[in-house]
Amino acid sequence: MRTVVMGAVFAIGFISAGSAEDVMAPRYGNTTITTDADGSKSKLYYKADGTFTGKRGIIEFGGTWKLEGGNVCLTFNLVLPGMQNPTCAPVAAHKVGDTWTAAGRTVTLVQGIQ
């Protein structure tokens, strides 16, 4: 489960703390897909109201997110084994159609809820 959540967090990417734009905006109403080295996929769905949901296979999770000093911090509704609440990672601006790597995972931002 820790891998699922870390994949979710690292799906965000990296950016400097000084950005004034809403780096999360392209994620609203779209799907962030992370693929681990073993081929396992997780999907995250961010909302402008500061909430998120996600799934990996049949496992579903959710909570709230917020930007703090160049990081996005996810607070899960249920603390998952091996995780801290909140879990934070640097954040980067990406647009729909982008694919990047973060923490050994391939991340893709795709249009719509998939």
C-alpha positions as CSV (number, residue, x, y, z in Angstrom):
1,M,0.0,0.0,0.0
2,R,2.9,2.4,0.7
3,T,4.0,2.0,-2.9
4,V,0.5,3.0,-4.1
5,V,0.4,6.1,-2.0
6,M,4.0,7.1,-2.8
7,G,3.2,6.7,-6.5
8,A,0.2,9.0,-6.0
9,V,2.3,11.6,-4.3
10,F,5.2,11.4,-6.8
11,A,2.7,11.6,-9.6
12,I,2.6,15.3,-8.9
13,G,6.2,16.0,-10.1
14,F,8.6,18.7,-9.3
15,I,8.7,22.6,-9.5
16,S,10.3,25.5,-7.8
17,A,8.6,27.0,-4.8
18,G,8.3,30.4,-6.5
19,S,5.6,29.6,-9.0
20,A,2.5,31.8,-8.8
21,E,0.4,29.7,-11.2
22,D,-2.1,27.1,-10.1
23,V,0.1,24.0,-10.9
24,M,-2.8,21.7,-10.0
25,A,-5.3,23.3,-12.5
26,P,-4.6,20.9,-15.4
27,R,-5.4,17.9,-13.0
28,Y,-8.9,19.0,-12.2
29,G,-11.4,16.8,-14.0
30,N,-8.6,14.7,-15.5
31,T,-6.7,11.6,-14.5
32,T,-3.1,11.3,-13.3
33,I,-1.8,7.8,-14.0
34,T,1.3,6.4,-12.4
35,T,3.0,3.2,-13.5
36,D,5.5,1.5,-11.2
37,A,8.5,-0.4,-12.5
38,D,6.6,-3.6,-12.1
39,G,3.8,-2.3,-14.3
40,S,1.3,-1.6,-11.5
41,K,-0.9,1.4,-12.2
42,S,-2.6,3.9,-9.9
43,K,-5.0,6.6,-10.9
44,L,-5.5,9.9,-9.0
45,Y,-8.3,12.5,-9.4
46,Y,-7.8,16.0,-8.0
47,K,-10.6,18.5,-7.5
48,A,-10.3,22.3,-7.2
49,D,-12.0,22.1,-3.8
50,G,-8.9,20.5,-2.3
51,T,-10.0,16.9,-2.3
52,F,-8.8,13.9,-4.2
53,T,-9.7,10.3,-4.8
54,G,-7.7,7.5,-6.3
55,K,-7.6,3.8,-7.0
56,R,-5.2,1.0,-7.7
57,G,-7.0,-2.0,-8.9
58,I,-9.9,-2.5,-6.5
59,I,-8.3,-0.4,-3.7
60,E,-9.9,3.1,-3.5
61,F,-8.5,5.9,-1.4
62,G,-9.2,9.6,-0.9
63,G,-8.6,12.7,1.2
64,T,-7.6,16.3,0.9
65,W,-4.7,18.1,-0.7
66,K,-3.1,21.5,-0.3
67,L,0.0,23.3,-1.6
68,E,2.6,24.2,1.0
69,G,5.8,25.9,0.1
70,G,6.3,24.3,-3.3
71,N,5.0,20.9,-2.2
72,V,1.6,19.2,-2.5
73,C,0.6,17.6,0.7
74,L,-2.0,14.7,0.7
75,T,-3.9,13.9,3.8
76,F,-5.7,10.6,3.6
77,N,-9.1,9.9,5.1
78,L,-7.8,6.7,6.4
79,V,-4.1,6.5,7.3
80,L,-2.7,3.7,5.3
81,P,-0.1,1.3,6.8
82,G,3.4,2.7,6.5
83,M,2.3,6.2,5.6
84,Q,2.4,9.5,7.3
85,N,-0.5,12.0,7.3
86,P,0.1,14.3,5.5
87,T,2.5,13.0,2.9
88,C,4.2,15.8,0.9
89,A,6.2,16.0,-2.3
90,P,7.5,18.7,-4.6
91,V,4.9,19.7,-7.2
92,A,5.3,20.6,-11.0
93,A,3.2,22.1,-13.6
94,H,2.2,19.7,-16.4
95,K,-0.5,19.7,-19.1
96,V,-2.9,17.1,-20.3
97,G,-1.0,14.7,-22.6
98,D,2.3,15.1,-20.7
99,T,4.3,12.1,-19.6
100,W,7.2,12.4,-17.1
101,T,9.2,10.3,-14.6
102,A,9.3,10.8,-10.9
103,A,10.8,8.6,-8.2
104,G,11.2,5.7,-10.7
105,R,7.6,5.8,-11.9
106,T,6.2,6.9,-15.2
107,V,3.4,9.5,-14.8
108,T,0.9,10.5,-17.4
109,L,-1.8,13.2,-17.2
110,V,-4.7,12.2,-19.4
111,Q,-7.9,13.9,-20.4
112,G,-11.1,13.1,-18.5
113,I,-11.9,10.7,-15.7
114,Q,-10.6,7.3,-16.7
